[in-house]
Structure formats: C-alpha cells, structure tokens
Amino acid sequence: MALSAVKPFMDYGDLIELLSSRGMTVEDKDRAIRKVSQVGYYRLSGFWYPCRVLERDENNQVVKIHGKPKRTSQFLPSSSFNDTFLLYKFDKRLRLLLLDAIERIEIHLRTIIAHELGRLDPLAYQKQKFINPSELQSYYKHGKVRNSWIEWYSRQQSELSRSKEDCMMWHTKNEKTLPIWVAVEAWSFGTVSKYFELLKGTHQNRVAAKLGVSNSSLLVRWLQDLNTLRNRCAHHTRVWNQSQNNPIRVPTDQGHADTEYFARFNLGNRHKKKIYSLITIIWYLVRNIGPNSDWIQHVLEEIASLPDLPFDTMEAMGVPENGLSIDLFLE
C-alpha cells in the first residue's frame, strides 16, 4: 500500500498561527512559540487532541476509526494553549510520582525474590527446577521457535554482562559466582517481573503473599501493566489519558484484604482501562511496603489541580465518582 505524502514542514510561528485559525485561544503568541520550540508541536498535540471537535456522519453519529472517535481539525470553544500546557506539566509531575512509586515496588520485588529463592538456593536463577515446566517448553509463534525460559535466561545474562555496578565488578574481578541477591541488582523491572512469571506456583505464592496479594496470577498481570507504565514514564511518554488494551484485573475472592480494598472503588470496565486503576494498584502495593507513605496524597492533590479544559479531564483518567476521596485509599 502506497504511503500518503509527508506533511510539509512549518516553522514555529506558522504552527501557532495554524492553531489560532482552528479556534484555539493563544493568550501569548511569543510564549506559545517558545513553548512549542522547547517541547515540540507534535508532543503537545497529544494534549490538545481531546479539545478537537468530534467528527460526525450524516446521521449525526460520531465517526470512529479502529473503535476510537475521529476528530476534526477544529477546536472546541474555550480551548486554550495555556491550559493545554498546564495539562502537559501536570502529566510530567504525574509521571515523576508514578516512577517514584514503581521504583519502590521494583526494588521490594527484587528483594523478596532474592530472599525467598536465595534461601532455597543461592543460584536459583540459573536452575530450571524453580521454573514452571510449561515455561520450559518450546513453542511456535509467527513461524519461529520460541522458548520463554531460554529467552529470559539470555536476557538476564546480557544485563549481568553489561552491568558496571561495583558489586558486579567485584564478583567478576575476583572470579566469584553471582548469587541471586547480587544478580537481581542488574535486572530491569521487565526481567525481574518476567522471572516471577516463569516461577512455579509455590514460589509465586510465597512472593505474592509478601506483597499482600492473594492471587499470584493477578500479580503477574499487574507487574506486566506496571512495567509498561514504567517504560512510558521513563521515556517521557504521555500517561494521563492513555488507555490499556485490556482492563486491569482485581481480586474477587472474598475474605482477602486486597479484595476488600478494590471493592471500595467500584471500578467499571471503562475505569479499568485508564491510569486511575493503575494508581489504585500502585497504592495498594506501596502502602503494604511502607504503611507511613503519603504518596497517594500527592497524587490526589495533583489530579485535583487538573486545568479547566472543554472536556472531562477526570473521565479521561478513569476517575470514578468520589474517586478523589482520600478515605477510599486510607481505610
């Protein structure tokens, strides 16, 4: 299929004029030019996209492409460059808060895995006997032979060989074999979460219990979602209104602390695809790690400060009714 012609290059001033011609209020043209030159027009366009008018067909039905509403190039009344930039800055602050919490979860997960597996065998990470047998089987995918264990092992070996951490260098220099509590220091969040996914159920359950999670398969999914979110934050990608392909899963078995916690939020499927649902997961894990943490207060204060734009910014985050009540999170 032939590609469409590339869009013509436009200078910063012309880009701001284009926004004005499409109905956006530009309070200070010089400032707008400066901000676009600092951040980039294309990056900012993701924040003002919801301010654009929905495209409708001859029956006044919203046109959709791949299941998502299509929008015209014209802006809704009250669309403001300044408010859009405030939204951009909010997203940046939110990403930093999310990274702070995910870092705490990642380090605690490494510590638990190293301790629980290390007590059984200091070299547990090298041995297949700790791995679910189904994960050791090769399979075909897209015409290629795949093997989850072999691929994971190769990946973590690569991370170990690239690491310049003092503990790694000391072991290498002194020709010492790396025990698991040293090896995990070189693993990325993706690598440590994948290792948890590969483990036998008995080992998964022991780790999950330390995090206060009653269902280890649920924790596997959470770690996958948090790893994706962590990568978005680390690469400065917009997060505030992003939708996941699949809704998050929450515990439903009665009699468990995590089930009681998530029942408070009354999260529907539309909420479970948004960032707010991930915030509830992050806080559940963080408060189990550090009961005195005030992380959630800072997050809720940021959400409450969202700028006034011509669309529901809370809905875009998946915040349910009464979702900013601190009592929901602290009960």
Secondary structure as UniProt FT lines:
FT   HELIX           12..21
FT   TURN            22..23
FT   HELIX           29..39
FT   HELIX           41..48
FT   HELIX           49..51
FT   STRAND          52..54
FT   TURN            58..59
FT   STRAND          64..65
FT   TURN            66..67
FT   STRAND          68..69
FT   STRAND          71..75
FT   TURN            77..78
FT   HELIX           81..118
FT   TURN            119..120
FT   TURN            122..123
FT   HELIX           124..126
FT   HELIX           128..130
FT   HELIX           133..136
FT   STRAND          139..141
FT   TURN            142..143
FT   STRAND          144..146
FT   HELIX           148..162
FT   HELIX           166..173
FT   TURN            174..175
FT   HELIX           180..183
FT   HELIX           184..186
FT   HELIX           189..198
FT   HELIX           201..210
FT   TURN            211..212
FT   HELIX           216..234
FT   TURN            235..236
FT   TURN            240..241
FT   TURN            254..255
FT   HELIX           257..263
FT   TURN            264..265
FT   TURN            269..273
FT   HELIX           275..289
FT   TURN            291..292
FT   HELIX           295..304
FT   HELIX           313..317
FT   TURN            321..324
FT   HELIX           326..330
//
